[in-house]
């Protein structure tokens, strides 16, 4: 017992000087190993972030994924293979190159044939490899043909010279 009391005795007489005071300033004593609360207070700059509301991290909102591609295989029942082409930079040469990937898409009515352009809409998994549903899209070249009128007229809707001679 006397050993522990002899070790604790010097702790009772420790004195803590204040930060702003010089060598002859007053000091406060430790009472049974505790310090005054004024010395334990955090600086004002450290308490400012504690006043902010906690940041709640929400998962990112992901848009519905949709791709466009061309049907390359339609032999399976209710399934079509669609090839999607995208442009991506080459890792070494930084030139844009075409990258192709094939997806299996659900076609419940078997209405798509090879060469049709379709849009793939993300859906629940239908099978191990099918997570898209095929939706019809007008082919890229058909839009230009529909704008011209299809009756052999030019871009402005006027008959071509060769057609005018045939009618006369």
C-alpha positions in Angstrom: 0.0 0.0 0.0 2.8 2.4 0.9 4.3 1.8 -2.6 1.2 3.0 -4.4 0.7 6.0 -2.2 4.3 7.0 -2.7 3.8 6.9 -6.5 0.6 8.8 -6.4 1.9 11.5 -4.0 4.0 13.3 -6.7 0.9 13.4 -9.0 -1.1 15.4 -6.5 1.5 18.1 -6.5 1.7 18.5 -10.3 0.9 22.0 -11.6 -0.3 23.0 -15.0 0.6 26.4 -16.3 -1.8 28.3 -18.6 -0.8 28.6 -22.3 -0.8 32.4 -22.5 1.0 33.1 -19.2 4.7 33.7 -18.7 7.1 31.9 -16.3 5.8 33.7 -13.1 2.1 33.1 -13.8 -0.3 31.3 -11.6 -1.1 27.7 -12.3 -4.0 25.3 -11.5 -3.4 22.0 -9.8 -4.6 18.5 -10.7 -7.1 17.3 -8.2 -7.0 13.5 -8.0 -6.0 13.2 -11.7 -8.6 15.5 -13.1 -8.2 18.8 -14.9 -10.5 21.8 -14.9 -13.2 21.8 -17.7 -11.9 25.0 -19.1 -8.7 23.3 -20.1 -10.5 20.4 -21.7 -12.8 22.4 -23.9 -12.2 22.1 -27.6 -11.3 25.1 -29.7 -14.1 26.9 -31.4 -12.9 25.8 -34.9 -13.3 22.2 -34.0 -16.9 22.6 -32.7 -18.2 24.2 -36.0 -18.3 20.9 -38.0 -20.2 19.2 -35.2 -23.0 21.7 -35.7 -23.5 20.6 -39.3 -26.1 18.0 -40.0 -24.7 14.6 -40.7 -24.2 13.8 -44.4 -26.4 10.9 -45.5 -25.0 9.0 -48.4 -27.7 7.8 -50.8 -27.1 5.2 -53.5 -26.7 6.8 -56.9 -29.8 7.0 -59.1 -29.3 4.9 -62.2 -31.3 5.6 -65.3 -33.1 2.9 -67.1 -30.5 1.3 -69.5 -31.6 1.2 -73.1 -29.4 0.3 -76.1 -30.0 0.2 -79.8 -28.8 -2.5 -82.1 -29.4 -4.8 -85.0 -30.9 -8.3 -84.8 -28.2 -10.9 -85.9 -29.9 -14.1 -85.0 -33.6 -14.9 -84.6 -33.7 -18.7 -84.7 -34.5 -19.3 -81.0 -38.1 -19.2 -79.8 -39.0 -15.8 -78.1 -35.3 -14.8 -78.1 -33.3 -12.6 -80.5 -29.6 -11.9 -80.5 -28.9 -8.2 -80.9 -25.5 -6.7 -81.8 -24.9 -3.3 -80.3 -22.1 -1.2 -81.7 -20.5 1.6 -79.8 -17.5 3.9 -80.3 -14.8 3.8 -77.6 -11.3 5.3 -77.5 -8.4 2.8 -78.1 -6.4 2.5 -74.9 -3.1 3.1 -76.6 -3.7 5.1 -79.7 -6.7 7.2 -78.4 -8.5 6.8 -81.7 -12.2 5.9 -81.6 -12.8 2.4 -82.6 -16.1 0.4 -83.0 -16.8 -2.1 -80.3 -19.5 -4.7 -80.8 -21.3 -6.8 -78.2 -24.2 -9.2 -78.5 -27.1 -9.3 -76.1 -29.9 -11.8 -75.8 -33.3 -10.1 -75.8 -36.9 -11.3 -75.2 -39.1 -11.3 -78.2 -42.5 -12.8 -77.1 -44.2 -12.6 -80.5 -41.3 -13.7 -82.6 -41.8 -10.6 -84.8 -38.2 -9.6 -85.4 -36.1 -10.9 -88.3 -32.4 -10.7 -89.0 -31.4 -7.2 -89.9 -34.2 -5.4 -88.0 -33.2 -2.4 -85.8 -34.5 -2.8 -82.2 -34.1 -0.9 -78.9 -33.3 -3.0 -75.9 -35.1 -2.0 -72.7 -33.7 -3.2 -69.3 -36.1 -5.5 -67.4 -36.1 -8.2 -64.7 -34.0 -11.3 -65.5 -36.1 -13.5 -67.8 -33.5 -16.2 -68.0 -29.8 -16.7 -67.3 -28.7 -14.5 -70.2 -31.8 -12.5 -71.1 -32.3 -9.2 -69.2 -33.5 -7.1 -72.0 -36.8 -6.8 -74.0 -36.7 -6.0 -77.7 -38.8 -3.0 -78.8 -39.1 -2.0 -82.5 -37.4 1.1 -83.8 -37.5 2.6 -87.3 -34.3 1.8 -89.1 -31.9 4.7 -89.7 -32.3 4.6 -93.5 -36.1 4.4 -93.4 -36.4 7.8 -91.7 -34.7 9.5 -94.7 -36.9 7.6 -97.1 -40.1 8.5 -95.2 -39.1 12.2 -95.3 -38.7 12.3 -99.0 -42.3 11.1 -99.6 -41.5 7.8 -101.3 -43.2 8.9 -104.5 -39.9 9.6 -106.3 -40.0 13.2 -105.4 -36.9 15.1 -104.4 -36.0 16.5 -101.0 -38.1 19.6 -101.5 -41.2 17.6 -102.5 -40.9 18.6 -106.2 -41.0 16.0 -108.9 -37.6 15.1 -110.4 -36.9 16.0 -114.0 -36.8 12.4 -115.1 -40.3 11.9 -113.7 -41.6 15.1 -115.4 -40.6 13.8 -118.8 -42.3 10.5 -118.2 -45.6 12.1 -117.3 -45.6 14.5 -120.3 
